[in-house]
Amino acid sequence: MVPKTFSSRSALAMFHDLAAASAAWVVAYLLRFNFELPPSFASEIGGTLVWVVLLQGFVFWRFGLYRGIWRYASLIDLKRIFWAVLVATALTPLLFWLLRLDVVLPRSVLVIYPALLMLFMGGGRLIYRLWKEQALFADIKLRGEPVLVLGAGDAGFGLAKDLARNPLWRVVGFLDDDAQKVGNVVNGVRVLGRLDALAYNAKKLGVDKAIIAMPGVSHKQRRRAIELCSDAGVKPLTVPSFDDLMSGQFNISQLRAVELDDLLGRDPVLIDDAGLRQQLSGKVVLVTGAGGSIGSELCRQIAHFSPAKLLMYESSEFALYAMEQGMGRSFPGLELLYLAGDVRDEPRLNQVFLEHRPDVVFHAAAYKHVPLMECNNAWQAVRNNVYGTWQVARCAQRHGVEKFVLISTDKAVNPTNVMGATKRLAEIVCQGLQQAEGTRFIVVRFGNVLGSTGSVIPKFREQIASGGPITVTHPDITRYFMSIPEAAQLVMQAGYMGQGGEIFVLEMGEPVKIVDLAKDMIRLSGLDADDIRIEFTGLRPGEKLFEELLADSEKTLPTPHPKLRIAQARPVTDTEMQMLSEWISGDDPASDEIVRKRLQQWIPEYISASNGRA
């Protein structure tokens, strides 16, 4: 197909190819006669050259050789050149016959000529691309900071290609644990040895930065690479994750500093995309607490499944404004509603449910800060976490919501604080409301998420930025951690799998000592224990040393998903639900001590930390 436009770039490209055709035709004759060209054939070249060049130009044009950009010339372009040259060469004798030209065309010229022409045309494009990519002299590149690349796979190869064009970096070697790769050359750079040789090679080559180019490996392998960098005194950088690269939002050369997620992160979550799309696509979805850490990530994840309408319900005006600014830009094609309201406000909830008729509800709204809820705010924790859950759940039941998913916490297991006890009571509310038919209530229980609002990680970052010290409550305190996206994905997966009445427990991996977390953050900041001290301040009100994911009386059942199990908790009677409703519906504030006593009556396993449990 003839190009619709013929730019100056296309004209230059055609001029190059016509010049190449002329040169190839002349050189083919010279090679045929060992550069001792008889006079008769010399005149023959002059008589045929113009027709050969015109034929080649026409065929090249028809094959679309001038629609591409030389800077991105590839094997596809070379294939197109091959067929164009082949067709034009085959047509050359036919053209001479049609024009009745009295020439004796040596057959060897028809063999030499196309080979030369392909060499000239392809070579010109290759040289131009190498020049534009600054790769002509990549092997002797002397500028840029020297860096080692950990991983000589596809990601490492792509990274080396990109960095060869970047004046800020100079890749001086690869390291890879695959013994078969050691000694090989990747994009002009040698694989120097295994990852264990990082310290030796960094010192030998004067390198103080290493790039971890292994986006698809497991968390343990990534952590090992980071620790090797730390032991070698080399600052680790990393490439985007495999999921980010596949999404197209990032490219391999977008380097970043290693974050805590890389150390504590876990292997990718596999979710049932087809099932979730069936549950969420075209449905009206409501998320309460939509401006919080989990709520906002849930909204982003749900939006990818194209709901008919996404309702974001939030009591904080600023958080709702932030969601409006971010979600509107990211998902311009979705119907997004930003609803200000309190989960305890029954008239407002009824208005929202009546007007928008949500099909699925994710209830993430809650007070979650343990020490704040423990002192002077215990009754408010009950009202928000228990009564608020009751109001949203009953409203969902009245308006025929298909599924109601409660976001719970590991602090609800054998709770030692008011916050954990109120979340356990919220679980009991959902269990008690479950009927044989109607709305299906599902509870999802998990531990801490990295970087959530009010969590220890933002606090540690601020303390490091101000020069320390980092304050840790106890040297033995441990917590479970997962990333916010992983938690949101597993919440949606549990919501899809749940049939009603289950308490899903997320697989949280191994618990992490908070003091080790602090040391990791200090190290990732490029500092050490001499720069930032760690101080132990003692356990705070309601805090315990170890979190648990299952209560003493609970048992778990496996599910088809490896990171989800089902906890079988004690049943809840209608009488208990009636008594609970009467208590949490009261308007008169109760003292912290009275609240603790009433929580003890409802949750026998609840023992306040001040009364002995750590």
Secondary structure, DSSP 8 states (H G I E B T S, - for coil): ---S---HHHHHHHHHHHHHHHHHHHHHHHHHTTT---HHHHHHHHHHHHHHHHHHHHHHHHTTTTSS-GGG--HHHHHHHHHHHHHHHHHHHHHHHHTT------HHHHHHHHHHHHHHHHHHHHHHHHHHTT-TTGGG---SEEEEEE--SHHHHHHHHHHTT-TTEEEEEEE-S-TTTTT-EETTEEEEE-GGGHHHHHHHHT--EEEE--TTS-HHHHHHHHHHHHHHT-EEEE---HHHHHHTSS-TT--EE--HHHHH--S-----HHHHHHHHTTSEEEEETTTSHHHHHHHHHHHTT--SEEEEEES-HHHHHHHHHHHHHH-TTS-EEEEE--TT-HHHHHHHHHHH--SEEEE------HHHHHSS-HHHHIIIIIIHHHHHHHHHHHTT-SEEEEEEEGGGSS--SHHHHHHHHHHHHHHHH--SSS-EEEEEEE-EETT-TT-HHHHHHHHHHTT--EEES-TT-EE-EE-HHHHHHHHHHHHHH--SS-EEEE---S-EEHHHHHHHHHHHTT--TTTS-EEE----TT--S---SS-TT-EEEE-SSTTEEEEE-----HHHHHHHHHHHT--S---HHHHHHHHHHH-TT---GGGT--
